[in-house]
Amino acid sequence: MEYVSAWEPLPLLLGTEEAARVLGYNQARVRELCKANILPCVRLGRAYRIPKEALRTWVLEQAKIRTRSWPGEQNFSSRE
């Protein structure tokens, strides 16, 4: 699998193949996430398109959710 090495040259709307390379998933998994309304996407006919900035925001949100969801561990990012 070939990964994307730079964010800026990506188009405004990513196809499932491009989004899969960004996420490190296979294309079928990206389609499943779109179909389940888990991954933010736009449906154009039969094709799913993922807005580049929405994908970036989604990834950051998933990282926050994962960080807070570990049971029994303290969240050190909110230290006072």
Jmol script that loads the backbone (N, CA, C; Angstrom):
load data "model"
ATOM      1  N   MET A   1       0.848  -1.184   0.000  1.00  0.00           N
ATOM      2  CA  MET A   1       0.000   0.000   0.000  1.00  0.00           C
ATOM      3  C   MET A   1       0.885   1.235   0.000  1.00  0.00           C
ATOM      4  N   GLU A   2       0.570   2.177  -0.851  1.00  0.00           N
ATOM      5  CA  GLU A   2       1.311   3.422  -0.940  1.00  0.00           C
ATOM      6  C   GLU A   2       0.610   4.484  -0.098  1.00  0.00           C
ATOM      7  N   TYR A   3       1.368   5.107   0.802  1.00  0.00           N
ATOM      8  CA  TYR A   3       0.799   6.133   1.667  1.00  0.00           C
ATOM      9  C   TYR A   3       1.013   7.517   1.076  1.00  0.00           C
ATOM     10  N   VAL A   4       0.169   8.449   1.464  1.00  0.00           N
ATOM     11  CA  VAL A   4       0.308   9.840   1.039  1.00  0.00           C
ATOM     12  C   VAL A   4       1.360  10.492   1.920  1.00  0.00           C
ATOM     13  N   SER A   5       2.306  11.193   1.306  1.00  0.00           N
ATOM     14  CA  SER A   5       3.383  11.795   2.084  1.00  0.00           C
ATOM     15  C   SER A   5       3.205  13.297   2.304  1.00  0.00           C
ATOM     16  N   ALA A   6       2.327  13.940   1.565  1.00  0.00           N
ATOM     17  CA  ALA A   6       2.117  15.377   1.721  1.00  0.00           C
ATOM     18  C   ALA A   6       0.629  15.697   1.648  1.00  0.00           C
ATOM     19  N   TRP A   7       0.187  16.565   2.514  1.00  0.00           N
ATOM     20  CA  TRP A   7      -1.227  16.908   2.622  1.00  0.00           C
ATOM     21  C   TRP A   7      -1.654  17.955   1.592  1.00  0.00           C
ATOM     22  N   GLU A   8      -0.854  18.964   1.386  1.00  0.00           N
ATOM     23  CA  GLU A   8      -1.228  20.109   0.556  1.00  0.00           C
ATOM     24  C   GLU A   8      -1.569  19.774  -0.896  1.00  0.00           C
ATOM     25  N   PRO A   9      -0.832  18.894  -1.572  1.00  0.00           N
ATOM     26  CA  PRO A   9      -1.168  18.654  -2.982  1.00  0.00           C
ATOM     27  C   PRO A   9      -2.441  17.845  -3.212  1.00  0.00           C
ATOM     28  N   LEU A  10      -3.054  17.359  -2.157  1.00  0.00           N
ATOM     29  CA  LEU A  10      -4.269  16.569  -2.326  1.00  0.00           C
ATOM     30  C   LEU A  10      -5.412  17.443  -2.828  1.00  0.00           C
ATOM     31  N   PRO A  11      -6.316  16.883  -3.636  1.00  0.00           N
ATOM     32  CA  PRO A  11      -7.469  17.666  -4.119  1.00  0.00           C
ATOM     33  C   PRO A  11      -8.438  17.977  -2.982  1.00  0.00           C
ATOM     34  N   LEU A  12      -9.316  18.933  -3.231  1.00  0.00           N
ATOM     35  CA  LEU A  12     -10.311  19.351  -2.247  1.00  0.00           C
ATOM     36  C   LEU A  12     -11.218  18.187  -1.839  1.00  0.00           C
ATOM     37  N   LEU A  13     -11.630  17.388  -2.807  1.00  0.00           N
ATOM     38  CA  LEU A  13     -12.446  16.199  -2.542  1.00  0.00           C
ATOM     39  C   LEU A  13     -11.632  14.959  -2.885  1.00  0.00           C
ATOM     40  N   LEU A  14     -11.501  14.059  -1.916  1.00  0.00           N
ATOM     41  CA  LEU A  14     -10.742  12.834  -2.128  1.00  0.00           C
ATOM     42  C   LEU A  14     -11.670  11.699  -2.511  1.00  0.00           C
ATOM     43  N   GLY A  15     -11.226  10.873  -3.424  1.00  0.00           N
ATOM     44  CA  GLY A  15     -11.946   9.636  -3.715  1.00  0.00           C
ATOM     45  C   GLY A  15     -11.644   8.624  -2.624  1.00  0.00           C
ATOM     46  N   THR A  16     -12.336   7.511  -2.647  1.00  0.00           N
ATOM     47  CA  THR A  16     -12.112   6.501  -1.610  1.00  0.00           C
ATOM     48  C   THR A  16     -10.702   5.922  -1.676  1.00  0.00           C
ATOM     49  N   GLU A  17     -10.137   5.835  -2.862  1.00  0.00           N
ATOM     50  CA  GLU A  17      -8.768   5.317  -2.989  1.00  0.00           C
ATOM     51  C   GLU A  17      -7.759   6.264  -2.342  1.00  0.00           C
ATOM     52  N   GLU A  18      -7.913   7.564  -2.605  1.00  0.00           N
ATOM     53  CA  GLU A  18      -7.010   8.552  -2.003  1.00  0.00           C
ATOM     54  C   GLU A  18      -7.192   8.611  -0.490  1.00  0.00           C
ATOM     55  N   ALA A  19      -8.433   8.600  -0.030  1.00  0.00           N
ATOM     56  CA  ALA A  19      -8.696   8.624   1.409  1.00  0.00           C
ATOM     57  C   ALA A  19      -8.123   7.382   2.081  1.00  0.00           C
ATOM     58  N   ALA A  20      -8.215   6.252   1.408  1.00  0.00           N
ATOM     59  CA  ALA A  20      -7.654   5.011   1.954  1.00  0.00           C
ATOM     60  C   ALA A  20      -6.145   5.133   2.124  1.00  0.00           C
ATOM     61  N   ARG A  21      -5.471   5.744   1.163  1.00  0.00           N
ATOM     62  CA  ARG A  21      -4.015   5.931   1.282  1.00  0.00           C
ATOM     63  C   ARG A  21      -3.677   6.863   2.429  1.00  0.00           C
ATOM     64  N   VAL A  22      -4.469   7.915   2.621  1.00  0.00           N
ATOM     65  CA  VAL A  22      -4.236   8.857   3.716  1.00  0.00           C
ATOM     66  C   VAL A  22      -4.410   8.154   5.066  1.00  0.00           C
ATOM     67  N   LEU A  23      -5.467   7.355   5.179  1.00  0.00           N
ATOM     68  CA  LEU A  23      -5.797   6.711   6.453  1.00  0.00           C
ATOM     69  C   LEU A  23      -5.026   5.415   6.705  1.00  0.00           C
ATOM     70  N   GLY A  24      -4.474   4.848   5.654  1.00  0.00           N
ATOM     71  CA  GLY A  24      -3.807   3.555   5.803  1.00  0.00           C
ATOM     72  C   GLY A  24      -4.796   2.404   5.847  1.00  0.00           C
ATOM     73  N   TYR A  25      -5.976   2.629   5.301  1.00  0.00           N
ATOM     74  CA  TYR A  25      -7.023   1.607   5.210  1.00  0.00           C
ATOM     75  C   TYR A  25      -7.081   1.096   3.785  1.00  0.00           C
ATOM     76  N   ASN A  26      -7.864   0.040   3.575  1.00  0.00           N
ATOM     77  CA  ASN A  26      -8.119  -0.350   2.189  1.00  0.00           C
ATOM     78  C   ASN A  26      -9.368   0.389   1.710  1.00  0.00           C
ATOM     79  N   GLN A  27      -9.545   0.416   0.411  1.00  0.00           N
ATOM     80  CA  GLN A  27     -10.625   1.185  -0.195  1.00  0.00           C
ATOM     81  C   GLN A  27     -12.001   0.693   0.243  1.00  0.00           C
ATOM     82  N   ALA A  28     -12.156  -0.604   0.416  1.00  0.00           N
ATOM     83  CA  ALA A  28     -13.447  -1.163   0.845  1.00  0.00           C
ATOM     84  C   ALA A  28     -13.815  -0.658   2.241  1.00  0.00           C
ATOM     85  N   ARG A  29     -12.822  -0.544   3.126  1.00  0.00           N
ATOM     86  CA  ARG A  29     -13.092  -0.060   4.486  1.00  0.00           C
ATOM     87  C   ARG A  29     -13.548   1.395   4.463  1.00  0.00           C
ATOM     88  N   VAL A  30     -12.931   2.203   3.618  1.00  0.00           N
ATOM     89  CA  VAL A  30     -13.333   3.610   3.500  1.00  0.00           C
ATOM     90  C   VAL A  30     -14.770   3.697   2.994  1.00  0.00           C
ATOM     91  N   ARG A  31     -15.123   2.879   2.008  1.00  0.00           N
ATOM     92  CA  ARG A  31     -16.515   2.866   1.512  1.00  0.00           C
ATOM     93  C   ARG A  31     -17.482   2.452   2.619  1.00  0.00           C
ATOM     94  N   GLU A  32     -17.112   1.450   3.420  1.00  0.00           N
ATOM     95  CA  GLU A  32     -17.968   1.020   4.536  1.00  0.00           C
ATOM     96  C   GLU A  32     -18.185   2.160   5.523  1.00  0.00           C
ATOM     97  N   LEU A  33     -17.124   2.884   5.846  1.00  0.00           N
ATOM     98  CA  LEU A  33     -17.227   4.006   6.786  1.00  0.00           C
ATOM     99  C   LEU A  33     -18.109   5.117   6.224  1.00  0.00           C
ATOM    100  N   CYS A  34     -18.017   5.351   4.931  1.00  0.00           N
ATOM    101  CA  CYS A  34     -18.875   6.359   4.291  1.00  0.00           C
ATOM    102  C   CYS A  34     -20.329   5.903   4.299  1.00  0.00           C
ATOM    103  N   LYS A  35     -20.539   4.667   3.909  1.00  0.00           N
ATOM    104  CA  LYS A  35     -21.906   4.129   3.834  1.00  0.00           C
ATOM    105  C   LYS A  35     -22.587   4.141   5.205  1.00  0.00           C
ATOM    106  N   ALA A  36     -21.808   3.921   6.260  1.00  0.00           N
ATOM    107  CA  ALA A  36     -22.348   3.913   7.625  1.00  0.00           C
ATOM    108  C   ALA A  36     -22.424   5.312   8.235  1.00  0.00           C
ATOM    109  N   ASN A  37     -22.086   6.336   7.442  1.00  0.00           N
ATOM    110  CA  ASN A  37     -22.080   7.729   7.913  1.00  0.00           C
ATOM    111  C   ASN A  37     -21.145   7.942   9.097  1.00  0.00           C
ATOM    112  N   ILE A  38     -20.064   7.192   9.128  1.00  0.00           N
ATOM    113  CA  ILE A  38     -19.046   7.363  10.162  1.00  0.00           C
ATOM    114  C   ILE A  38     -17.991   8.347   9.686  1.00  0.00           C
ATOM    115  N   LEU A  39     -17.621   8.228   8.434  1.00  0.00           N
ATOM    116  CA  LEU A  39     -16.637   9.114   7.818  1.00  0.00           C
ATOM    117  C   LEU A  39     -17.392  10.209   7.060  1.00  0.00           C
ATOM    118  N   PRO A  40     -17.039  11.473   7.258  1.00  0.00           N
ATOM    119  CA  PRO A  40     -17.752  12.543   6.554  1.00  0.00           C
ATOM    120  C   PRO A  40     -17.500  12.439   5.051  1.00  0.00           C
ATOM    121  N   CYS A  41     -18.578  12.421   4.286  1.00  0.00           N
ATOM    122  CA  CYS A  41     -18.426  12.268   2.843  1.00  0.00           C
ATOM    123  C   CYS A  41     -19.597  12.899   2.109  1.00  0.00           C
ATOM    124  N   VAL A  42     -19.397  13.042   0.818  1.00  0.00           N
ATOM    125  CA  VAL A  42     -20.416  13.552  -0.097  1.00  0.00           C
ATOM    126  C   VAL A  42     -20.661  12.447  -1.104  1.00  0.00           C
ATOM    127  N   ARG A  43     -21.907  12.189  -1.398  1.00  0.00           N
ATOM    128  CA  ARG A  43     -22.242  11.164  -2.388  1.00  0.00           C
ATOM    129  C   ARG A  43     -22.492  11.855  -3.717  1.00  0.00           C
ATOM    130  N   LEU A  44     -21.715  11.490  -4.727  1.00  0.00           N
ATOM    131  CA  LEU A  44     -21.886  12.022  -6.076  1.00  0.00           C
ATOM    132  C   LEU A  44     -22.196  10.848  -6.990  1.00  0.00           C
ATOM    133  N   GLY A  45     -23.485  10.643  -7.253  1.00  0.00           N
ATOM    134  CA  GLY A  45     -23.899   9.470  -8.011  1.00  0.00           C
ATOM    135  C   GLY A  45     -23.617   8.226  -7.189  1.00  0.00           C
ATOM    136  N   ARG A  46     -22.833   7.323  -7.737  1.00  0.00           N
ATOM    137  CA  ARG A  46     -22.470   6.098  -7.013  1.00  0.00           C
ATOM    138  C   ARG A  46     -21.171   6.241  -6.238  1.00  0.00           C
ATOM    139  N   ALA A  47     -20.483   7.361  -6.447  1.00  0.00           N
ATOM    140  CA  ALA A  47     -19.160   7.554  -5.844  1.00  0.00           C
ATOM    141  C   ALA A  47     -19.245   8.346  -4.542  1.00  0.00           C
ATOM    142  N   TYR A  48     -18.375   7.997  -3.616  1.00  0.00           N
ATOM    143  CA  TYR A  48     -18.210   8.770  -2.386  1.00  0.00           C
ATOM    144  C   TYR A  48     -17.013   9.689  -2.562  1.00  0.00           C
ATOM    145  N   ARG A  49     -17.154  10.920  -2.105  1.00  0.00           N
ATOM    146  CA  ARG A  49     -16.052  11.871  -2.089  1.00  0.00           C
ATOM    147  C   ARG A  49     -15.931  12.403  -0.667  1.00  0.00           C
ATOM    148  N   ILE A  50     -14.701  12.448  -0.192  1.00  0.00           N
ATOM    149  CA  ILE A  50     -14.441  12.875   1.180  1.00  0.00           C
ATOM    150  C   ILE A  50     -13.737  14.222   1.127  1.00  0.00           C
ATOM    151  N   PRO A  51     -14.361  15.276   1.677  1.00  0.00           N
ATOM    152  CA  PRO A  51     -13.698  16.583   1.701  1.00  0.00           C
ATOM    153  C   PRO A  51     -12.395  16.501   2.511  1.00  0.00           C
ATOM    154  N   LYS A  52     -11.335  17.029   1.953  1.00  0.00           N
ATOM    155  CA  LYS A  52     -10.012  16.928   2.562  1.00  0.00           C
ATOM    156  C   LYS A  52     -10.003  17.469   3.992  1.00  0.00           C
ATOM    157  N   GLU A  53     -10.542  18.645   4.203  1.00  0.00           N
ATOM    158  CA  GLU A  53     -10.512  19.242   5.546  1.00  0.00           C
ATOM    159  C   GLU A  53     -11.432  18.498   6.522  1.00  0.00           C
ATOM    160  N   ALA A  54     -12.549  17.962   6.020  1.00  0.00           N
ATOM    161  CA  ALA A  54     -13.429  17.167   6.885  1.00  0.00           C
ATOM    162  C   ALA A  54     -12.728  15.889   7.326  1.00  0.00           C
ATOM    163  N   LEU A  55     -11.934  15.305   6.432  1.00  0.00           N
ATOM    164  CA  LEU A  55     -11.173  14.106   6.782  1.00  0.00           C
ATOM    165  C   LEU A  55     -10.144  14.432   7.858  1.00  0.00           C
ATOM    166  N   ARG A  56      -9.456  15.541   7.689  1.00  0.00           N
ATOM    167  CA  ARG A  56      -8.462  15.966   8.679  1.00  0.00           C
ATOM    168  C   ARG A  56      -9.124  16.176  10.037  1.00  0.00           C
ATOM    169  N   THR A  57     -10.242  16.872  10.069  1.00  0.00           N
ATOM    170  CA  THR A  57     -10.969  17.117  11.310  1.00  0.00           C
ATOM    171  C   THR A  57     -11.438  15.813  11.931  1.00  0.00           C
ATOM    172  N   TRP A  58     -11.942  14.899  11.110  1.00  0.00           N
ATOM    173  CA  TRP A  58     -12.415  13.600  11.595  1.00  0.00           C
ATOM    174  C   TRP A  58     -11.285  12.817  12.253  1.00  0.00           C
ATOM    175  N   VAL A  59     -10.118  12.809  11.623  1.00  0.00           N
ATOM    176  CA  VAL A  59      -8.972  12.091  12.186  1.00  0.00           C
ATOM    177  C   VAL A  59      -8.592  12.695  13.544  1.00  0.00           C
ATOM    178  N   LEU A  60      -8.540  14.012  13.626  1.00  0.00           N
ATOM    179  CA  LEU A  60      -8.192  14.658  14.897  1.00  0.00           C
ATOM    180  C   LEU A  60      -9.225  14.360  15.968  1.00  0.00           C
ATOM    181  N   GLU A  61     -10.504  14.367  15.607  1.00  0.00           N
ATOM    182  CA  GLU A  61     -11.568  14.036  16.566  1.00  0.00           C
ATOM    183  C   GLU A  61     -11.462  12.586  17.034  1.00  0.00           C
ATOM    184  N   GLN A  62     -11.144  11.679  16.121  1.00  0.00           N
ATOM    185  CA  GLN A  62     -10.990  10.271  16.495  1.00  0.00           C
ATOM    186  C   GLN A  62      -9.831  10.108  17.470  1.00  0.00           C
ATOM    187  N   ALA A  63      -8.769  10.868  17.266  1.00  0.00           N
ATOM    188  CA  ALA A  63      -7.622  10.804  18.176  1.00  0.00           C
ATOM    189  C   ALA A  63      -8.019  11.288  19.559  1.00  0.00           C
ATOM    190  N   LYS A  64      -8.826  12.336  19.647  1.00  0.00           N
ATOM    191  CA  LYS A  64      -9.285  12.848  20.944  1.00  0.00           C
ATOM    192  C   LYS A  64     -10.174  11.824  21.635  1.00  0.00           C
ATOM    193  N   ILE A  65     -11.078  11.216  20.886  1.00  0.00           N
ATOM    194  CA  ILE A  65     -11.986  10.217  21.451  1.00  0.00           C
ATOM    195  C   ILE A  65     -11.188   9.038  21.986  1.00  0.00           C
ATOM    196  N   ARG A  66     -10.229   8.568  21.217  1.00  0.00           N
ATOM    197  CA  ARG A  66      -9.411   7.426  21.625  1.00  0.00           C
ATOM    198  C   ARG A  66      -8.597   7.753  22.870  1.00  0.00           C
ATOM    199  N   THR A  67      -8.070   8.975  22.937  1.00  0.00           N
ATOM    200  CA  THR A  67      -7.258   9.376  24.081  1.00  0.00           C
ATOM    201  C   THR A  67      -8.089   9.394  25.356  1.00  0.00           C
ATOM    202  N   ARG A  68      -9.317   9.861  25.265  1.00  0.00           N
ATOM    203  CA  ARG A  68     -10.174   9.951  26.449  1.00  0.00           C
ATOM    204  C   ARG A  68     -10.816   8.627  26.812  1.00  0.00           C
ATOM    205  N   SER A  69     -10.799   7.654  25.914  1.00  0.00           N
ATOM    206  CA  SER A  69     -11.597   6.461  26.149  1.00  0.00           C
ATOM    207  C   SER A  69     -10.852   5.336  26.847  1.00  0.00           C
ATOM    208  N   TRP A  70      -9.569   5.496  27.151  1.00  0.00           N
ATOM    209  CA  TRP A  70      -8.847   4.428  27.834  1.00  0.00           C
ATOM    210  C   TRP A  70      -9.297   4.361  29.289  1.00  0.00           C
ATOM    211  N   PRO A  71      -9.951   3.270  29.692  1.00  0.00           N
ATOM    212  CA  PRO A  71     -10.424   3.171  31.076  1.00  0.00           C
ATOM    213  C   PRO A  71      -9.256   3.046  32.045  1.00  0.00           C
ATOM    214  N   GLY A  72      -9.379   3.737  33.168  1.00  0.00           N
ATOM    215  CA  GLY A  72      -8.383   3.607  34.220  1.00  0.00           C
ATOM    216  C   GLY A  72      -7.127   4.441  34.021  1.00  0.00           C
ATOM    217  N   GLU A  73      -7.048   5.194  32.944  1.00  0.00           N
ATOM    218  CA  GLU A  73      -5.869   6.012  32.714  1.00  0.00           C
ATOM    219  C   GLU A  73      -6.237   7.485  32.819  1.00  0.00           C
ATOM    220  N   GLN A  74      -5.294   8.271  33.311  1.00  0.00           N
ATOM    221  CA  GLN A  74      -5.529   9.698  33.440  1.00  0.00           C
ATOM    222  C   GLN A  74      -5.272  10.396  32.114  1.00  0.00           C
ATOM    223  N   ASN A  75      -6.005  11.443  31.872  1.00  0.00           N
ATOM    224  CA  ASN A  75      -5.796  12.254  30.669  1.00  0.00           C
ATOM    225  C   ASN A  75      -4.867  13.400  31.054  1.00  0.00           C
ATOM    226  N   PHE A  76      -3.603  13.300  30.696  1.00  0.00           N
ATOM    227  CA  PHE A  76      -2.618  14.284  31.093  1.00  0.00           C
ATOM    228  C   PHE A  76      -2.669  15.559  30.272  1.00  0.00           C
ATOM    229  N   SER A  77      -3.430  15.554  29.202  1.00  0.00           N
ATOM    230  CA  SER A  77      -3.517  16.753  28.381  1.00  0.00           C
ATOM    231  C   SER A  77      -4.341  17.848  29.056  1.00  0.00           C
ATOM    232  N   SER A  78      -5.100  17.508  30.086  1.00  0.00           N
ATOM    233  CA  SER A  78      -5.939  18.507  30.759  1.00  0.00           C
ATOM    234  C   SER A  78      -5.423  18.837  32.146  1.00  0.00           C
ATOM    235  N   ARG A  79      -4.106  18.662  32.367  1.00  0.00           N
ATOM    236  CA  ARG A  79      -3.514  18.996  33.669  1.00  0.00           C
ATOM    237  C   ARG A  79      -3.615  20.483  33.930  1.00  0.00           C
ATOM    238  N   GLU A  80      -3.816  20.828  35.171  1.00  0.00           N
ATOM    239  CA  GLU A  80      -3.879  22.244  35.553  1.00  0.00           C
ATOM    240  C   GLU A  80      -2.650  22.631  36.314  1.00  0.00           C
TER     241      GLU A  80
END
end "model"
wireframe off; spacefill off
backbone 0.3
color backbone group
